[in-house]
Amino acid sequence: MLPGVIGIIQATEAIKLVLGKGDLLVGRLLIYDAFRMKFRELKIRRDRECPLCGDRPTITDLIDYEAFCGMGEGAGQVDVPQRAGG
């Protein structure tokens, strides 16, 4: 149920963005408490010092996540020694 509720909210935000209609959750954080079946909304102020979206961004390119996570060629492979006579 939880993925369905959150998925519907995300899809609704995308549709509003594409159509240019409705109030987007820009500057707001929607919190969903599944155990109590309640929503809360917090106002979020823009951080002018944010390295991604601040006044002087220092993060301007996407990173190579496969390299960052060690998922490149040969990563995650383990050499298993052969047993003698096997």
Secondary structure, DSSP 8 states (H G I E B T S, - for coil): -HHHHHHHHHHHHHHHHHHT-S---TTEEEEEETTTTEEEEEE----TT-TTTSSS-S--S---HHHHTT-STTTT-------TT-
